[in-house]
């Protein structure tokens, strides 16, 4: 999945989970400040991502996520082949 496809997928997921307007979501949207996602919502998102991808975000990566772009980057990092 390309980065653009991944971002579209994440935006669709966030819009569905948190009843957000997809048109207003961008890679720079801050999950906490712009979208009013709290820590419990963030955990719900992490659980949903694990269910959908079969992979768990590492806690140190999860703590650094602030924007939709960060979520996309973290997911892309999980799917990159190991050299």
N, C-alpha and C positions, 0 to 999 in steps of 0.2 A: 504494500500500500504506500502510495507516495505521501509526502508531507502534506500536500494540499488535501488529499483524500482523508488523511488521518485527522487534519484540522476540521474538516467538514463533519466527520464522524463524531468527534469530540463535541463540537457545537451542537449537533443534533441531540446527543446524549444529555448535555447540560440543559438544553431547552426543554427536553422531555422530563428530566428528573426534577428540575427546579422551576418549571413553568415560566421560562424566560423567552423573550422575543429573539428569535434566531437572527433577525436582521440587525439587531444591535450588538451582536457578539462578534468580537474580532480577536486576533491572536494577542493583542495588547490588553484585552479586558482583564482587569484584576478580579480574581475570584472573590476576594474578601471585601474590597472597597467598592468596586463597581457592581458586583452581582449579589452582594449581601449574603454570601455563602459563609456559614459559621463553621466552627471546628467539627461539629457533629455531621454537618452536611459534607464536609471534606472527607470524613471517614466513610460516609455512605458512598461517596464518589469513588474512593479507593476500592471499596468492596465491590462495587459494580464493575469497575475496570478489571478487577481480578476475575470476576465471573465471566466477563465477556472475552478476555484475552487469555485466561488460564495462567496468567503470570501476576505476581505480586510486586507492587512498587516497593523498593527498599525504603526503610524508614528515613535514611539520610537523604534520599532523593525526594521522598514525599514532603519532608520539611522545607525543601527549597522551592517548592511549587507555589507560585504567586499568580500567574496569568494562564490564560488558555494556551498560549504558546509554550509555556513551561510544561503543561500536561502533554501536549503534542510531542515536545522534545523528549520527555521522559518515556513516553510510549515508544517513540522511534528508537530510543536507546535500548529498550527491552527487546526489540525485534531485530536489531542488527546482528548479523552473524558474528560469531566469535572467531577472531583470526588465529 
